[in-house]
Amino acid sequence: MKHGSILIIDDEPLMRVSMVDALTAIGYEVQEASTGLEGLERLQASRFNLVITDLRLPGADGLQIVAQCKAQWPATEVIVITAHGSVDTAVHAMKGGAYDYITKPFSMDELLLSVERVCAVVALREENRVLREELEHKFSFQGIVGKNERMHQVLEKVKLVSNTDSTVLVVGESGTGKELIANAIHANSARHKHALVKVSCAALPETLLEAELFGHEKGAFTGAIRQRRGRFELAHQGTLFLDEIGEIAPVVQIKLLRVLQERQFERVGGNETIEVDVRLVCATQKDLRKEVEQGRFREDLYYRLNVVPVQIPPLRERREDILTIAQHFLETMAIRNHQEPKTLSRQAREVLFRYGFPGNVRELENTIERAVALAQQSQEIQIADLCGQSQCPYLGGEPQKDCGFCGDLGGRTKLKNGAMETLVVAREQFERSHILEILRRTGWSRTTAAKVLGLSRKGLWEKCKRYEIVRSEEGADSDRDNWHED
């Protein structure tokens, strides 16, 4: 297939043969059908970049062809051929999703020009889809978004150890995504068809934590009115994630050590020995080595847990990920709210990039969620939307000297030492250049460019506004905005 695959549906044999010969001669792969029903059968059997269909057909007319294509094969474009007196119907077909229409009589050059235009759009759209998938594959893994080299090394280690039974100790500050790492390890392991059971060790006192992990027999303690299986039993053949493992009491540490060594335990108040097959993933924000030195954590248990250590860097040490993660949250929240994704103003991007985020990714997510909720009247998020308070302790309002977000905003458009010249900015520059290239190649048609980029017309307009893209850059328009309306 040199240029693309085309299906021609026309009940006039001479017209059909002429189109097939002309398109085949210049390299297209062409199939033909003489009725609407035959055309639909061919669409079911093969995939086409383009369908050229007469409006009036036996069996199923051109409008039905358009409707069926848009419903089942939305990536397939349709050109409708119509008689001069049926232009209104052809316009109706355009509203139903047809890309173009041609009125009879037409020259073959006119048809070929329309086909070339459509197939160029299809090719660009496919190229854009492949690029987008490559970016998504490169910059995300099981919900973990980022392109920082240290995070890349973390994810590579996760991929390597996921399909083993080795115990993993995930270390990182609060909000860095330790639970996401546990999710990724389980999802990519041979145990993924079984349960991933999670326990927050810091949320339960010693007596309750022991019963939570190992279960209890009826009457084992006050309130134990029936036998209960513990989390180890529930995680049999699956994965057990113990968050904040550094908080467990010495008594529980001893029992946990025995489970790791012997793969068996007894319920609280019971004598029956229970054997389990569990893969353990633990997480902590404490330095367990120091906890061992200070006598608060068993050394033998530490070595049992620290088989494969995974250290997650805080967000302030991977600033190039901040805007990438923020964009991920904007898109996720847009899907959840059935809206177009909002964009960040240049000032909002700057202060997000500069801020230290002591709460890490969790704080960034909460900040973006607040901004989306408050910026209801605009598609562009401003600094004040990120904070939401009239007197800003973090963002917006009047700059505060002690504020990590908005303090000392004297140089609002450029950070010191060119700090914004990072991969974040490079990616934005690439996106701007890519949009510009698509606009130029589609003759600055907002509708066509939006289709190629996989955006709505409004979404394209917002990006053009964000990146200050106007046709006058080409020197082709004195009116800077006319092209946006096609």
TIDO-511579 format. One record per residue: x, y, z of N, C-alpha, C, CB in turn; residue in three letters. Coordinates in steps of 0.2 Angstrom, whole numbers, plus 5000, padded with zeros to 4 digits. Glycine has a CB too. Example, Ala and Ser with C-alpha at 12.3 -4.5 7.8 and 13.67 -1.06 7.14 Angstrom:
506649725039506249785039506649845039505749785045ala;506449895035506849955036506450005039507049975029ser;
// end
This chain:
500449945000500050005000500450065000499550005006met;500450104995500950154994500650224997501050174987lys;500050244996499750304999499250295004499450344993his;498850235003498250225007497750185004497950295009gly;497250155008496750115005496150145004496650045010ser;495750134999495150174997494650124995495350224991ile;494050134997493450094994493050144990493050065000leu;492850124984492450164980491750124979492750174973ile;491150164981490550134981490150174976490150134988ile;489950144970489550184965489250124960490050224960asp;488550144959488250094955488250104947487450094957asp;488650154945488750164938489450134936488750244937glu;489450084932490050044931490650084928489949984926pro;490450124923490950164919491250214924490650204914leu;490850254928491150294933491550264938490550334937met;491350204941491750164946492450144943491350104948arg;492450114937493050094934493550154932492850054927val;493250204930493650264929494050284935493250324926ser;493650294941493950314947494450264950493450324953met;494350194949494750144951495450144947494450074950val;495350154941495950154936496450224938495750164929asp;496050274939496450334940496850334947495950404940ala;496450304952496750304959497350254959496250294964leu;497150194956497650144956498350164953497450074953thr;498250204947498850224943499350264947498550264937ala;499050304952499550344956499750314963499250414957ile;499550244964499850214970499350194975500350244972gly;498750204975498250194980498050114979497650234980tyr;497850084985497550024985496850034985497849974991glu;496550004980495750024979495349954978495750064972val;494849964982494249904981493649944979494149864988gln;493149904976492549934973491949894975492649944966glu;491349934976490749894977490249934973490549904985ala;489749894971489149924966488549944970489049874961ser;488449924976487849934980488149964987487349884980thr;487649994991487750014997487949955002487250055000gly;487549905001487549845006488249805004487049795004leu;488449804998489049774996489649814999489149764989glu;489549884999490049925002490149915009489949995001gly;489549905013489649895020489949825022488949895023leu;489849775018490149715019490849715018489849665013glu;491149755013491849765012492149805018491949805005arg;491749855021492049885026492049845033491549945028leu;491649795033491649745039492249705038491049705039gln;492449685032492949645031493649675031492849605024ala;493749735029494349765028494349835031494649775021ser;494949865033494949935035495249985029495449945041arg;494950035029495050085023495250155026494450095018phe;495650195023495850255025495250305023496550285022asn;494950285017494550335014493950295010494850385009leu;493350315010492750285007492550345002492250265011val;492450324995492150374991491450344989492650384984ile;490950374990490250344989489850394986489950324996thr;489450364981488850404978488350414983488650364972asp;487950464982487450484987486850434986487250554987leu;486650424980486150384979486350314977485650414973arg;486150264981486450194979485850144981487050174984leu;485850084977485350034979485550004986485249984973pro;485149984990485249944996485349985002485849904995gly;485850035002485950085007486250145004486450055012ala;486050205005486250265002486850295005485650315002asp;487150345002487750375005487750395012487950435000gly;487150425014487050455021487150395026486350485022leu;486850335024486950275028487650255029486450215026gln;488050255023488750245023489150285028489050245016ile;488950355027489350405031489150385039489050475030val;488550375040488350365047488650295050487550355048ala;488650245046488950185048489750185049488850125043gln;490050225045490750235045490950275052491050275039cys;490650325053490750365059490650335065490350435059lys;490150285065489950245071490450195072489250225070ala;490650155067491050095068491750105066490750045064gln;491950155062492650165060492750235059492750125053trp;492750275065492850345065493450365062492850365072pro;493950325061494650355058494550345050495150305060ala;494050315048493950315040493550375038493550255038thr;493850415033493550475031493150455025494050525029glu;492650505023492150485018492050545013491450465021val;492150535007491950585002491350564998492550594996ile;490850614998490150594995490150624988489650625000val;489950584983489850614976489050624975490050564971ile;488850684973488150694973488050734966487950734979thr;487350724964487150764958487050844960486450744955ala;487050884955487050954957486450974961487050994950his;485850944960485250964963485250934970484650934959gly;485750894972485650864979486250894984485750794979ser;486450954983486950984987486750994994487151054984val;486051004995485851015002485950945006485151035002asp;485850895002485850825005486650815007485650775001thr;487050835002487750825003488050865009488150844997ala;487750925010487950965016487650935022487651035016val;487150895022486850855028487350805029486150835026his;487650775024488150715025488750745028488350685018ala;488950805026489550835030489450845037489650905026met;488850865039488650875046488650805049487950915047lys;488550755046488550685049489250655049488050645045gly;489750695047490350665047490750655041490350605051gly;490450665035490850665029491350715029490350665023ala;491950705026492550745025492450805020493150715024tyr;492150775014492050825008491550795004492750825004asp;491250834999490850814994491050844987490050824996tyr;490850804982491050824975490350824971491550784972ile;490250874967489550874963489750844956489250944963thr;489250814953489350784946489050844942488850724945lys;489350854936489950814933490550844936489950814926pro;491050804937491750824940492250804936491850804947phe;492850834936493450814932493850764937493850864930ser;494250714934494550674938495150704942494950614933met;495350764939495850804943495550824949496150864939asp;494950854949494550874955494550824960493850904953glu;494350764958494350704963494950684966494050644959leu;495550684962496150664964496450714969496650664958leu;496250784968496450834972496150824979496350904970leu;495550814979495150804986495450734989494350794984ser;495550684985495850624989496550634992495850564983val;496950674988497550684991497550724997498050724985glu;497050774997497050815003496750775009496450875002arg;496250725008496050685013496550635016495450645011val;496950605011497350555013497950585017497650515007cys;498150645015498650685019498450695026498850755015ala;497850715027497650725034497650655038496850755034val;497350605034497350535038498150515040497050485033val;498550525035499250515037499550555042499750525030ala;499450615042499650665048499350645054499550735046leu;498750625054498350605060498650535063497650595059arg;498850495059499150425061499850445064499150385055glu;500150485060500850505063500850535070501250555058glu;500350575071500250615077500050555083499650665077asn;499650515081499450455085500050415088498850415082arg;500450395083501050355085501450395089501350335078val;501650465088502050505092501750505099502150575089leu;501050515099500750525106500850455110500050545105arg;500750405107500850335110501550325112500650285105glu;502050345108502750345110502850385116503150365104glu;502650445116502750485122502450455128502450555121leu;501750435128501450405133501850345136500750385132glu;502050305131502450245133503150265137502650195127his;503450315134504050335137504050375144504450385132lys;503450415145503450455151502950425156503250515149phe;502650365155502150345160502250265161501450365159ser;502050245167502150165168501650155174502850145170phe;501050125173500650105178500350165182500950045182gln;500250225179500050275182500550325185499550255188gly;501250305184501750345187502050385181502350295190ile;501950445181502150495176502750525177501550545175val;503250535172503850575173504350555168504050565180gly;504850595167505450585163506050595166505350625157lys;506150605172506750615176507150555176506550635183asn;507850565175508250505174508250455180508950525173glu;508150485186508150445192507550405193508250485199arg;506950435191506350405190506350345185505750455189met;506650365180506750315174507150255177507150345168his;507650265181507950205184507550165189508650235187gln;507150205193506650175197506250125194506250225201val;505950155188505450115184505750055181505050155179leu;506350055179506750005176506849945181507450025173glu;507049975187507149925193506449885194507449955199lys;505949925194505249895196505049845191504749955196val;505249855184505049815179505449745180505249845172lys;506149755182506549695183506349655188507249715184leu;506149675194505949635200505249615200506149675206val;504749645196504049635197503949565196503749675191ser;504249525191504049455190504449405194504149445183asn;504749435200505049385205504649385211505849415206thr;504849345216504549345222504949385228504449275225asp;505449425226505849455230505449515234506449485227ser;505649515241505349575245505649635243505449555252thr;505249685242505449755240505249805245505049775233val;505749845247505649905252505749965248506249895257leu;505150005248505050065244505150125249504350075240val;505650165248505850215253505750285249506550215255val;505350335253505250395250504850445254504950395243gly;504850505253504450555257503750545256504650625256glu;503350565261502650565260502350595254502250595266ser;501950565250501650595244502050585238501550665245gly;502650545238503050535232502750475227503750515234thr;502250435230501950385226502250315227502150395218gly;502350305234502550235235502050185234502750235243lys;501450195235500850155234500850135227500250175237glu;500950185222500950175215501450125213501050245211leu;502050125216502550075215502350005217503250095218ile;502050005222501749935224501249915219501449945231ala;500749955217500249935212500649915206499849995210asn;501149945204501549925197501849865198502049985196ala;502149845204502549785205502049725205502849785212ile;501449735208500949685208500649675201500349695213his;500449725198500149725191500549695186499949795189ala;501249695187501749665182502049605184502249715180asn;501749575189501949515192501549455190502049515200ser;501849395191501449335189500849325194501849265190ala;500849365200500349355205499749405203500549375212arg;499749445198499249495196498549465196499449525190his;498449405195497749375195497449365202497749315191lys;497949375207497649365214497649435217498149315218his;497549435224497349495227498049535229497049485234ala;497949605228498449645231498149675237498649705226leu;498349655243498049675250498549735253497949615254val;498249785255498549845258498449855265498449905254lys;498949875269498849885276499249945278499049825281val;498949995281499350055284499550045291498950125283ser;500150025292500450005299500350065304501149985298cys;500450125301500350185306499650195308500650245302ala;499150165305498450185306498250145312498050185300ala;498550095314498250045319498750035325498149975316leu;498450035331498950025337499149955337498550035344pro;499649935341500049875341499549815341500449865347glu;499049805346498649755347498149745341498149755353thr;497949795338497449795332497849775326497049855331leu;498449795325498849785319499049715319499549825320leu;499249685325499349605325498749565323499649585332glu;498149585325497549545323497449565316497049565328ala;497549625314497449645307497849605302497549715306glu;498449595304498949555299498849485299499649575301leu;498749455305498749385306498049355308499249365312phe;497549395309496949365310496849345318496749305306gly;496249325320496149305327495649255327495949375331his;495649225333495149175334494549205338495449115338glu;493949175338493449195342493649195350492749155341lys;493449255353493649255360494349275362493449195363gly;494749285357495449305358495549365362495849305351ala;495149415361495149475365494449505365495649525362phe;494349555369493649585370493449615363493649645375thr;492849595361492649615355492749565349492949675353gly;493149515350493249465345492649405345493949425346ala;492149425342491549385343491549325338490849425342ile;491949335333492049275328492749275326491449285322arg;492849215323493549205319493549255314493649135317gln;494149275313494349325307494949305304494249395309arg;494949305297495649295294496049355293495449265287arg;496649355294497049415293497249435286497749405297gly;497649485285497849505279498349465275498149575279arg;498749425279499149375276498749325273499649345281phe;498249295276497849245273497449275267497349215278glu;497249335267496849365262497349375256496549425264leu;497949385257498449395251498749335249498949445254ala;498549275251498849215249498849205241498449155252his;499449195239499649185232499649255228499149145228gln;499549305232499549375229500049415232498849405230gly;499949485233500449525236500149565242500649575230thr;500549575247500449605253500849675253500449565259leu;500449735253500849795254500749825261500549845248phe;501349825264501349855271501649925271501749815276leu;501249975271501450045271501650065278500850095268asp;502150115278502450135285502650085289501950185288glu;503050035286503249975290503749995296503649935285ile;504050055296504450075301504050095308504850145299gly;503350095307502950115313502750045317502350145311glu;502949985315502649935319503049915325502749865314ile;502649895330502949885337503449825337502349875342ala;503849815342504349765342504049695342504749765348pro;503449685346503149625346502849595339502549625351val;502649645335502349635328502949615324501949685326val;503549655325504149645321504349565322504649685323gln;504349545328504549475329504149425325504549455336ile;503449435325503049385322503049395314502349405324lys;503249455312503249465305503949435302503349545303leu;504449435306505049405304504949335303505649415309leu;504549305308504449225307504149215301504049205313arg;503649255299503249235293503649245287502649295292val;504149295287504649295281505049235281504949365282leu;505249215286505749155287505449095285506149155293gln;504849075288504549015288503949005284504448985295glu;503649065282503049065278502449035282503149035271arg;502449045288501849015292501849065298501948945294gln;501249055302501049095308500449065311500949175306phe;500249095317499649075320499249135321499749035327glu;498549125321498149185322498149205329497349165320arg;498049265331497949285338497449245342497849365338val;497749215347497249175351497149105349496649205352gly;497549085344497449015340498148975341497249025333gly;498048915340498648865340498748835333498448805345asn;498248845328498348815322498848855318497648815318glu;499348815315499848845311499648855303500548805311thr;499648915301499448925294499948945289498848985294ile;500048905284500548925279500248965273500848855276glu;500649015271500449065266501049075261500249135269val;500749085255501249105249501049175248501149055243asp;501549225250501349295249502049335247501149325256val;501949375242502449415240502449485244502449435232arg;502949505248502849565252503249625249503249545259leu;502849685249503149745247502949795253502749775240val;503549825255503449875261503649945259503849845267cys;503449995262503550065261503650095268503050095257ala;504150145267504250185273504550255271504750155278thr;504450305275504750365274505350375279504250425274gln;505450325283505950335288506550295285505750295295lys;507150315288507750285287507850225291508450335287asp;507650165289507650105293508350085296507350045290leu;508850105292509550095295509650135301510050105290arg;509450195301509550235308509050205313509350305306lys;508450185311508050155316508350095319507350135313glu;508750055315509049995318509650015323509349955312val;510050075321510550095325510350125332510950155321glu;509750155332509450175338509050125342509050235336gln;509050065339508650015343507950015342508850015350gly;507650045338506950045337506649995331506650115335arg;507149965328506949915323507449865322506849955316phe;507149805322507549745322508049735316507149675323arg;508649725317509149725312509049665307509849715315glu;508849605310508749545306508149555302508649485310asp;507649595304507049605300507149655295506449635305leu;507649705296507749755291508149725285508249805294tyr;508549675286508849645281508449595277509449595283tyr;507949565280507449525277506949575272506949495282arg;506849635275506449675271506849715265506149725275leu;507449725266507849765262508149725256508349805265asn;507849675253508149635248508249675242507649575247val;507649705240507749755234507449825236507249725228val;507949865237507749935239507549975233508349965243pro;507050015234506850065229506750135232506150045225val;507150175230507150245233506850295228507950265235gln;506350325230505950375226506150445227505150365227ile;506450475223506650545224506050595225507050575218pro;506150645229505550695230505450735224505750735236pro;504850765224504750805218505150865217504050825218leu;505450895222505850945221506550935218506050985228arg;506750865218507350845215507250815208507650785219glu;506650825205506450805198505950855196506150735198arg;506150915196505750975194505450965187506051035195arg;505850935182505650925175505050885175506250895171glu;504850855180504250815180503650845182504350745184asp;503750905185503150945189502650955184503351005192ile;502750995178502251015173501950955169502551065168leu;502450895168502150835165501650805169502750785164thr;501750805176501250775181500650815181501550765188ile;500750885181500150925182499750915176500451005182ala;500050915170499650905164499250835164500050905158gln;499550785167499250715168498650725172499750665171his;498650765178498150775182497550815179498350805189phe;497750865175497250905171496850865166497650965167leu;497250815163496850775158496450725162497350735154glu;496650695167496250645171495650675174496750615177thr;495750735176495150775179494650795174495350835183met;494850815168494450825163494050765161494850855157ala;494350715160493950645159493450635164494450585158ile;493650645170493150635176492550675176493550635182arg;492750745174492150795174491850805167492450855176asn;492050755162491750765155491850835152490950745155his;492450855153492650925150493250925146492650975156gln;493350975143494050985139494551005144493951045134glu;495150975144495650985149495851065149496350945147pro;495851085155496051155156496851165155495851185163lys;497051225154497751235152498051285158497851275146thr;498651285159499051325164499351385161499551285168leu;499151445164499451505161500251505162499151565165ser;500551545158501351545159501551555166501551595154arg;501251605169501451625176501251565181501051685179gln;500751525180500551465184501051415183499851445182ala;501251405177501751355175502451375179501851345168arg;502551435179503251455182503251445189503351535180glu;502751465193502751455200502651385202502151495203val;502351345198502251275199502951245199501751235195leu;503351265193503951235192504451255198504251255185phe;504351315200504851345205504751315212504851415205arg;504151295214503951285221504251215223503151275221tyr;504451205229504751145232504351085233505051165238gly;503651095234503151045235503350995240503051005228phe;503351015247503550975252503050915253503451015259pro;502450925250501950865250502050825244501250885251gly;502550835240502650795234502050795229502950735236asn;502050735226501550725220500850735223501650655217val;500750715229500050715232499850795233500050685239arg;500350835235500150905236500050935229500750945239glu;500450915224500350935217499650915214500850915212leu;499450855216498750835213498250875217498650765215glu;498250885223497750925227497750995224497950925234asn;498351025223498351095220498051105213499151115219thr;498151055209497851055202497051045203498150995198ile;496850995207496150985208495751045211496050925213glu;496151085215495851145218495751195212496251175224arg;496251205208496251255203495751235198496951255199ala;495651175196495151155191494451165194495151075189val;494351155200493751175203493551245203493651145210ala;494051285204493951365205493951395198494551385209leu;494351365193494351405187493751385182495051385183ala;493151385185492551365181492451415175491951365186gln;492551475176492351525171492951535165492251585174gln;493451495166494051505161494351435159494551555163ser;494551425153494951365152495651375154494951355144gln;495951435156496651445158496651455165496951495154glu;497051415168497151415176497651475177497351355179ile;497451515182497951575184498251555191497551635184gln;498751595193499051585199498551585205499551635201ile;498051625205497551635210497151575211497151695209ala;496951535205496551475205496951425209496451455198asp;497651425208497951365212497951375219498751375210leu;497851435222497751445229497051445231498151505231cys;496651495229495951495231495851535237495651425232gly;496251575240496151615245496351685244496551595251gln;495951735247496051805245496751825247495551845248ser;496951805253497651825256498051755256497651855263gln;498451755251498751695249499351665253499051695242cys;499251615257499851585261500251545256499551545267pro;500051525250500451485246500551515239500151415245tyr;499951535236499851555229499451615228499651505225leu;499451655223499051705221498951765225498351675220gly;498451805224498451865229499051905228498251845236gly;499151945234499751985234500351945236499652045239glu;500851945232501451905234501651915241502051925229pro;501851855244502051855251502751835251501651805255gln;503151865255503851855255504051785258504251905260lys;503651755262503751695265503451635261503551685272asp;503151655255502751605251503151575246502151635248cys;503151505246503551465241503351475234503651395243gly;502651485234502351495227502451565224501651475227phe;502151615228502051675225502551735228501351705226cys;502951715233503451765235503951785230503751735241gly;504151845230504751875226504551855219505351845228asp;504051875216503851865209504151925204503151855208leu;504651955206504952015202505051995195505552045206gly;505351935194505551915187505051865185506251885187gly;504451885184503951835183503951795176503251865183arg;504251825171504251795165504951755163504251845159thr;505351755168506051715167506351705174506451755162lys;506451645175506751625181507551635181506651545183leu;507851645187508551655187508951595184508751665194lys;509551615181509951565178509651525172510251525183asn;509051545170508751505164508551445167509251495159gly;508251435173508051375176507551345172507851385183ala;507051385168506551355165506751315158506051405163met;507451325157507651295151507751215152508251325148glu;507251175153507351105155506951065150507051095162thr;506851005151506450965147505750985147506550885149leu;505551015152504851035152504751085147504651065159val;505151135146505151185141505251165134505651245143val;505751115134505851085127505251045125506451035128ala;504851015129504250975127503751025125504050935133arg;503651085128503151135126503351165120503151185132glu;504051175119504251205112504151155107505051225113gln;504251095108504051045103503351045101504250975105phe;502951045106502151045105501951105101501751045112glu;502251165103502151225099502351215091502451285102arg;502951195091503151185084502751135080503951165084ser;502551085083502151025080501551055078502050965085his;501151095082500551125080500651175074500251165086ile;501151215075501251255069501351225063501951305071leu;501751165063501851125057501251105054502351075058glu;500851075058500151045056499751095053499851015062ile;499751155056499351215053499551235047499351275058leu;500251235046500551255039500351205034501251265040arg;500451145036500351085031499551075029500551025034arg;499151105033498451105032498151165030498051075038thr;498551215028498351275025498051315030497851265019gly;498251315036497951355042497151345043498151425041trp;496951285041496251265043496151235050496051215037ser;495851275054495751255061495351185061495251305064arg;494851175057494551115057494951055056493951115053thr;495351055050495751005048496350995052496051025041thr;496651045055497251035060496951005066497551105061ala;496351025068496150995075496050915074495451025077ala;495750895068495650825066496350785067495350815060lys;496850815063497550785063497850785070497950825059val;497750835074498050835081497650795086498150905083leu;497050775084496550735089496250785094496950685092gly;496150845092495850895097495250925094496350955098leu;494850955099494250985096494451055094493750995102ser;494051085090494251155088494351205093493651185083arg;493951195099494051235105494751225108493451235110lys;494851155108495551135111496151165108495551065112gly;496051165101496651195097496651265098496451175089leu;496051295098496051375099496451385106495351405099trp;496251345111496551365118497351355117496251315123glu;497551305114498251295113498651345109498451225110lys;498251365104498551425100498651485104498151435094cys;498151495108498151555113498651555118497451565116lys;498751485120499251475126499951485123499251405128arg;500051465117500751465114500851535109500951405110tyr;500251575109500351635105500451625098500851685108glu;500051575095500151555088499651595084500051475087ile;499851635079499451675075499751665068499451745077val;499251665063499451655056499951715053498851655051arg;499951765057500351825054501151805055500251885058ser;501251745058501951725058502151705052502051665063glu;501751685047501851675040501951735036501351615038glu;501751785039501651845035501151845030502351855031gly;500551805031500051795026499451835028499951725025ala;499351855034498751895036498851955039498351845040asp;498552005038498552065042498052065048498352135038ser;497552025047497052015052497351945056496352005050asp;497551955062497951905066497451845067498251925072arg;496851855068496451795071495951765066496051825076asp;495851795060495351765055495451695054495351805048asn;496051665053496151595051495751555056496851585051trp;495751575063495451525068494751505066495451555075his;494351545062493651525061493651495054493251585061glu;494151475051494151445044493851485039493751375044asp;
// end
